[in-house]
Amino acid sequence: MINRFMLGSGTDRKKDFIWNMLGSGIYAVAAVLLSFLTIRIVGEVQGGIFAISITLGQLLMYISYYELRNYQITDSTGEYEFKDYHMTKIILSILMMIISVIYIFVKGYSPYKGFVIFLMCFYRMTDGYADVYESQLHKSGRLDVAGKSLAVRTTVTTIVYFVSLIITHDIMLSMIWTCISAVISVIVFLIMPFKSIIKIGLSSDLNKIVSLIRKAFPLFVAMFLWSYLLSATRIAIDANMTEEYQSYYQILFLPVSVINLVAGFIFRPILVDLTDMFKNHEMVKFYKLIGKNVFLVFGFTGVCMLGAYIIGIPVLSALTACDLSDYRLLLVFLIFAGGINAVSIILYYILTINRNRRAIMAGYIIAALFAYFSSDYMVAANGLWGGALSFLLTALILVLIFLIVVIYMGRNRD
């Protein structure tokens, strides 16, 4: 019955689009619910432990993902077989968990907090491992199955987590049940349907595995550092402040994530047009279209800042049962910083049009180094405001570097 539901009677572009959007949407909403409702149910202190576990889990999961999906989906010549991607994914997932354990011991976390972080990393690792199956389904024309799997698995694990949390009021016990449900869900709602379409195997060709890791390394570094830029302040708060402040920052940072998401929605549909303009040396039209969409992002950011100032704090306080009345201006400031960060995302897309991987890597490395050295100092000196300022300055540095390269790139195309 499960296979019949997952595989259906076939697919088409409409089904692919609907299930992919539904799966991605549920995954995004679940991430917000996990933070907000946890803080509401168990309070700011345990909620702060959960917030840093989400931060570290989302950062380290890029080791498991490793940006292999792009290579797997576009491997039209069959240079690598599924078993090569599969074995590489297993190795990277194990590596992710080893690094998470090392990080926990180096930071000297309490047993309870360390185990919660480990469990969250394991939970995120199951998503990273599942990606190799979802990518192959996408490549094989069954994106609908991948979308269904993501939607069902996310729904099941989220329900299991919150039912357990409501009953036990214990994050660690709830995460244990969540991890168990995640493993079962991957087997039942992904691997079993997958076996009906594609043969599962494991590669013993070490050369191919090393080759895959080497080829995807630049993209992995860029995405890992991008995730670190969003996480650096929260890691600094974890090192310098008490748990409840981690909860407050997690709540206040939500609108920044929304702005980043909207920037992607605004800009991705015009990537093909920009690529054609760039290829045809139509640089005036190229820059006008970029400017128009940057203006849209800033306009949306301005509306969010106004809304945050008027009703943001009452709404967020009601959702989380936290007193955030002292953070009205900080919320508005973070949204402004989020708008600057969204511009860096737009410039990143422009640089990908020119396949300028060196500039992307250089920008992220410089910004990450600044974030690493500044965030800890600024948080220690000025608390949450210091963290927000560090985030803004990091985003400005990245925008400046990318903007210089984009302008130089355009002059050479004239």
N, C-alpha and C positions, 0 to 999 in steps of 0.2 A: 504493500500500500504506500509506504514511504517513497519507494523508488518510482512508483506510478505518478505520485504527486510531483516529485522533484524533476522527473524527466518529461512528464506531460506527453502530448501527442506530437511534439515537434516545436519548432520555434520560428520566429521571424524578427525583423528589426524592431517592430513595435513591442513584442514581448521582451526582447533583449533590453530595450530602453526602459520599459516600465519596471522590470525586476531589478535592473542595475540601479536605477534611481531609488527604488524602494529599499533595497538592501543598504545602499550608501546612506540614505536618509535615516533609517532606523539606527544604524551604527553611530551616526553623528549625534542624534538625539539621546541615545543611551549614554554616551560619554558625558553629556551635560547632566542627565538625571543621576548618574552614579555619584557625581560630586555634590550636587545640590541636596538631594534627598538623604545622602549619608550624613551630611552636616546637620540637616534638620532632625534626623532620627537619633543620632548618637552625640550630637553637640560639637562644639568647635575643636576640642582637644583631639578626640578620636578622628574627627573630620579632617584635622590637619595632618594626622598620620596618613590617612587615606589619600589626601591631596598630593602629598609628596610621593606616595607610592605610584599614583597615576602618572605624575610627572616623569619619574624615573622609568616606569614601565613603557611609556610612550617614547622616551628617548632611546632606551636600549633595544626596543623592538625593531629599530631600523637595522640592527645587526642581523636579525633574522630575515627581515624583508630584503635588505641589501640592494634594493632597486633592481632585482632580477627580472621583474615582470616585463619591463620594456624589451629586454633581450629575448625573453621566452616567447612573447606574443609576436614579435617581428622576425623571429627566426624562420623565415619562409623557405630557406634552402635546406633546413634540417641539419644544420651543422652540429647541433646538440640534440640528443634524444631526451624524452621526458625523464628517463632514469638518471641522466646526468644532472638535470635541474633538481630532481628529487633528492639525490644523494648530497648535492651541494647545499640544499636547503636544510637537511638534517644536520650536517656539520655546522652550519651557521647558527642554527637554533640551539645546539648544544653549547656552542661558543658564547652565545648570548647569556645563557644561564650561568655558565662559569664566570663570566665577567660580572654578572649581577651579584653573585656570592662574594667575589673578591671585593666589590665596591661596598657591600654591606659590612664586611669585616674591617675594611680600611676606615670607614666612617665611624666604627665603634657604636653602632646602634644598639639599643636594648633588644633582648631576644624577641619581645612582642613586636616591636616596630620593624625589626629586621625580617621577621618571618612574614609580616604583612607585605612588605616590599617584595620579598622573594615570590610570594604567591601571586602578586600582581604582575610581576615580570613573567612568571610561568603562564598566566592567563593571556598576556599579550603575545607570548611566544606561540601559543596555539593559533593565534590569528596570523602570525608571520609564517608558520608552517603551512597553514591552510592556503596561503597565497599561491603556493606552487600548483595546487590542484585547480584553484580558481583561474589562474593564468592559462593553464592548459585547456580548460573548458572554454575560455574566451577565444583562444587561438583556434579551437576546433569548432567554433560557431555555436557554442552553447553558453553564451554569456547569461542567458536567463537562468540556467541551473546554478551558476556561480552567485547570481543575485539572490535567488531563492535561498540558497544555503546561508549566505551572509545574513539575510533577514531573519531566518528561522533560528540560526545559532545565536545571534545577538539577542533576540527576544527571549529564548529559553534561558540563557545564562543571566540576563538582567533580572528576569522574574525570580529565578532561583536565589540570586544574591539578595534581593529585597525581601523576599519571604523569610529567608533565613535571618536577615538583619532585624526585621521587625520582631521575630520570635526571640532571638538570642541577644540582641543589642551588642553583638560582638563581631567586629570586623574580621578578625582572624578566622573564626569559625565559618563565617559567611563566605569568605574567600576560598576556604577549603572546599566547600560545597560547590562554589562557582567553578573552580578549576576542574573538579570531577565532572560537572555538567558540561564544561567546555570540551573536554576530551571525548566524552560520549557523543556530544553533538557533532564534532568533526567526523567521528567514525560513521555515525548513523546518517547524517544529513549532507555529507560531502564525499567521504571515501567510498561508501557503499554504492551510491548512484554513479560515482566516477568509474568504478570497476565495471559497470555495465556498458561503458562507452570506450574506455581507454585502458590498456594494460598497465598495471603498476609494477615497477621494477626499481632496482637499485644498481647504480653504476659502480664498477670497480676500476674505471679508467681515471687514474689520478691526474693525468695530464689535462683531460677535459675539465675536471673539477677546478684545478688551479687556473686554467685558462678562463673559465667563467668568472671566478673570483677576481682575477686581474682585470678583465674587461669591464666589469661593473663597478670597479673600485672608485673611479672618479665621481660617478653619480651617487654612490653610497656616501662618500665623504661630503658632498654638497648637501644631500638631504639630512645627514646626521648633524652637520653643523647648523643647518637651518633649524632643526628641532632643538638643538642646544641653545640657540639664540632666544627661543621662546621659553626655555627652561632655566636659563642661567640665574634669573632673579629668584625663582622659587627654590633653587638649590642653595643660593646664598641666604635666603630667609630660613631655610632648614638648618643652616649652620650657625646662624646668629640670633634667631628669635624663637620664641616658644610656639607650640603647635597651633594655637588659635589664630595667630597671625598668618600662618600658612592657609588656613581656611578662609580668612578675610580676603587675602590676595587672590586665591583661586576663584572666589565669587566675583570680585571686581574685574578680573581679567577676562571673564566670559565675553563681554561685548567686543573685545579685541579679536577673539576667535571668529565672531560673527562678521566683523569687517573684513578679515582675511578671506573668509568663505565667499562673501559678496564680491570682493575684488576678483576672485577666480571666475565667478559666474559672469561678471561683466566682461572680462578680458578674453577668456578662452574662446568664445564664439567668433572673435575677429582675428584669431591667430592665422587662419588661412589667408584672409585678406591682407594682413600685414606681411606675411611671407611672400605673397605675389608682388606686392608693392616694392618690397626690398629687392626681390629678384629682378624686377623690371626697372630698378633705379628711380622709382617714383618717390623720392625722399620727402618732398613737400607734403604730398598726400599721406605718406607714412607718418610723419611727425604730427600732422593735424589730427589724424585718427587717434594717435597715442594721447595727444593733449586733451582731446574730447573725453576720452575714457578716464584719464587721470582726474579731470574736472568732475566727472560723475562720482568717482571714488571719494574725492574731497567733499563733494556735496552731500553724499550719504554719511560721511564721517561727521560733518557739521550738524546734520539732522540728529544723529545719534548723540552728539555732545549736548545739544539742546534738550533732547528727551531725557538724557541721563541726569542733567542738572535739575530738571523739573520733577520727574517721577522715578528716576533710576533707583535711588536708594530705598524709597518705600517699597518698590516692587521686589527688589533683591532681598530686602529684609524680611518681607512677607513670605517669600519662597523658601528661605533658609532658616527662619526664626533666629537670625543674628542681628544684633544692634550695630548697624553700619552708619549711623548718623554722623559720625566724625569723618567719614570718608567721601563726602559728596564731591569735593574738588579733586580728590585723588582719582575718583572714577572718571570724571571729565578729562583729566590729564592723561589717564591711561588710554582713553578712547582716541584722543589726539595722537598719541604715540602709535596706536594701532593703525591710524590712517597713514602715518609716515611709513610704517612697516608694510602696509598694503602696496605702497608705491614701489618699494623694493621688490615685491613679488612681481609687479608688472614689468619692471626693468629686467628681472630675471627671465621672464618669458621672451622679452625682446632679444636678449643675449642668446637665448636658445635658438632663435630664428637664424642667427649668424653662426651657430655652432661654436660659440666662443667659450669653450669649457675652461680655458685657462683664466679668463677674467672672472668667471663665476667662482671658480675654486679660490682664486686670490681674494676676491671680495669676502667670501664666507670665512676664510681663514683669518683675515685681518679683523673682521668684525667679531669673530669668536674669541680671538685673543684679547681684544678690548673688553668684551663681556666677562671673560674669565677673570681678568685682573681688576676690573672696575666694580662689578656687581657685589662682590664680597665686602670690599671696602665701603662702598656707598650704603649698603644695607646696614652694616655695622655702625656707620656714622649717623644715618638718617632714617633708619627703619624702612617702612614700606615706601615712603616718598623717595628714599635713596634708590630702592630697587626700580621704581618707576622711571626715575631720571636715567638710570643706567640703561634701561630698555630703550628709552627714547634716543639717547646718544648712540647706542649701538645701531639702531635702525637708520639714524641720520648718516652714520659712517658708511653703512652698506649702500644707501641711496646715492651718496656722493661718489663712491667708487664706481658703481654701476652706471651712473649718469655720465661721468667723464668718458667711460668706455663707449657708451651709446652715442654720445656726441661725436667722438673721434671716428667711430664706425660710420656714422652718417656722412661726415665730411669726405671720407675716403670713397663713398659711393656716389657722391655728386659728380 
